[in-house]
Amino acid sequence: MVPGTALGVLVGDLAYTWLAVRLRQRTGRDDVTAMPFGIDTPTLFAMVFGVLGPAMAATGDPVLAWKVGMAATLAIGLAKVGLAFGGDWARRVVPRAALLGSIAGVAILLIAFLPTLKILRDPLVGLVALLVLLLGLFGRVRMPLGVPGAFAAVLAGTALFWLRAWLGRGGDAGPPVAVTLALAIPWPTLAWLDALEATLPYLSLALPFALVTIIGGIDNTESAAAAGDEYRTRDILLTEAGATVLAALCGGVVQNTPYIGHPAYKAMGARAGYTLATGLVIGLGAAVGVLSLLVAVLPEAAIAPILVFIGLEITAQGFLASPHRHGAAVALAFVPVAAAVVLIQTSALLSALGASPARLTGEAALTHQTLLVLGNGFILTAVVWGWALVTIIERRFAATGLVLAFASVATLFGVIHSPEPSGSLFWPWAPPSAVPARLAGAYGVLAAICWLAATRARGSADERISA
């Protein structure tokens, strides 16, 4: 599973390196930065807890569970191939504030906030590494021997971590785990064919993640364009789709996606070579077992500051690269992401207490259900809400009504606001609860109000012209 999944990362990073080199040759600029690429973390959790785990529990067959994971990942990849051809159209239609606002919310609330918790769990290592990084990248302080600021931060934090371990001063420091190197070359297989029937029940959970990463890819392409690197959206999306298909055919069980953070990598001085290095380290490292050594040697608190910096850069870009009057739309896009973050942390706390959301009652149960509905499909919800507010700001009320009507239809299928804990899709005539119908109806009423406002605004304009 690991080498197959990593092969997708290798191929995608190589493709993004080539796209960056081609863009540099076409524009004559030396500061072109490649798009970051890797495995999709939300899908990782969805596959582990929504597909692989349940398949293993239901069948007791680990090999069959692996085949189900392969088949589900392959279905995701094939769905993304079809969706990729609409990427350029989406970038033309959806306002920049909605695209950048959605990933800005992810950046500050998921990429920056959650790693900050890891920093504070080990403050000596984490805060020192964070300060070194901020001095180097925001304060432009030259590091000893000209070492890049991000690399200097990781070195400082890692050195403190292992010095403390050597001195026996406590903390989480300890000796590296035992690492066994072994060659495992990913190779295409048709083993997943045996699990097609067993995979069908899991597709309603897996396929929405294809849409989520396609939307994220569109957002990230717009983010790269705002930073000065104009890639064709279709090329970016087809690369992630092809890499996902290849990973699945070689035993992988997690899809690939372009990462949020292009402007941050650009600010750190990254160009086209870093994706080449990343692909080789991840792809070849997984095939020989080196990745477990890196995980053991590098402490989380020393790496987390890089994610904080990426979160800050992306969030700043969301406001600075959007029209000033659209700032409220960027901010509104944060709200669904905030619900997802609270839901993640709440679920972790309940799990640690040996409880489950099903045991909640009264106001607590209602609050959790509301967070679940708002958090499921949060990236698309953020885009839709930000888009709707932009059209209101621009007084294009008819367009607002169309966006809200789309939200109504999407809610009926669970594409957004799914009340299922897994976030899975469903048919409008067989909803899991009454929540989707109520929300879809509310969106429909909002759309009607906006169309009435558009009619009234058009009538007022006609009266002014006639006068």
Order of alpha helices (4+ residues) and beta strands (2+ residues): alpha-beta-alpha-alpha-alpha-alpha-alpha-alpha-alpha-alpha-alpha-alpha-alpha-beta-alpha-alpha-alpha-alpha-alpha-alpha-alpha-alpha-alpha-alpha
